[in-house]
Amino acid sequence: MNIGIYIYDDAEVLDFSGPFEVFSVASRFLNDDKKFNTFLISEEKTTITARGEFSINSHFTFTNHPLIDVLVVVGGVHTKEVKKPNVINWIKEQSKSVKLIASVCTGAFLLAQADVITTQTVTTHWEDIEDLKSDYPTLNVIDDVRWVDEGSIVTSAGISAGIDMSLHLVSKLENYDLAKQTAKQMQFDWNEDS
């Protein structure tokens, strides 16, 4: 199963590294034919400068990535990203073929801008709840939750909540025992309740 994580300049580091770690650790317990193939995707260039001047190389760009089964759109300083037609169109196109699409933190703004989420119940970082409500008033934006599962669309609150959501995704895509085993291996106190 191909897990693609979209990153961009000023993305929040734990928004992408947390989910990446969850799927990578989960794969340690799976047979070769069941492992998650997790990779980072950027728009054009492979070297991205995330928050705090953290430099990271993506594995692929929009033009050369493999087919994606699960797309994770991360948050960070999203205000430039929502204004990029190439990015928004790419997310919209991916949403038509992926089995599941998820956002961490302010990645929800990119999903909303791409019309992937329109009337669903969603969440984002606590600091951005009111902006998401006002920018996209047809969404049912809720706070005080770690993630919201709307079937093929899952959104999470900020930063570390992306790890909780990713463990939930492992449980959803594989099984609960694997998610628990992954959390234990990571020495992470998984908040299993959304």
Residue, then its C-alpha position, 0 to 999 in steps of 0.5 A: m500500500n502506497i502512503g504518500i505524504y505531501i510536504y512543502d516549504d514551512a510544513e510543520v516537521l512533526d506533521f509529516s515525520g510523525p505519520f511517516e514514523v507510524f507507517s514505517v514502524a508498523s511495516r516492521f511487523l508486516n510481511d513484505d507483501k503487506k508493508f506500507n510503502t511510505f514516501l514524501i512528495s513535494e510539488e517541484k523541487t525535492t529539497i524542502t525547508a520545513r518549519g524551524e529551517f528543517s531541511i528535508n528531501s522528498h522522495f518524489t514530486f508531482t510529476n514522478h510519484p507512484l500511484i497513491d493509495v493513501l494521501v496525507v496532506v500536512g499542515g504548517v504555514h499553509t497560506k501560500e499553499v492554498k493559493k497555488p493552483n498546481v497544488i490544489n489541482w493535484i490534491k483534487e486529482q489525487s482525491k479521485s483515485v486514492k482510497l483514503i485522504a487525510s490531513v494533519c493540522t492546517g492541511a485541512f485548509l488545502l483539502a477544503q480549497a481543493d473541494v475534497i472536504t465541503t460539508q463534512t465534519v472536520t478538525t484542525h489545529w485549535e488555533d486555526i479552528e475559527d479561521l477554518k470555520s470562517d473561510y469554509p462555512t459549509l464545513n462542520v468544524i469541531d474542536d477538542v478532538r484528536w481526529v475525525d473519521e468521515g470514512s474515506i476522509v480523516t482530519s486531525a488536530g495539530i501536530s502530535a495529533g497526526i500521530d494519533m490519527s496515523l495510528h488510527l489509520v493503521s488500525k483502519l487499514e490493517n487492524y487494531d492489534l498492529a496499531k497497538q503494537t506500533a504505538k508500543q514500539m514507538q513508546f507513544d501513549w496513543n490516544e485511541d479516542s478521537 
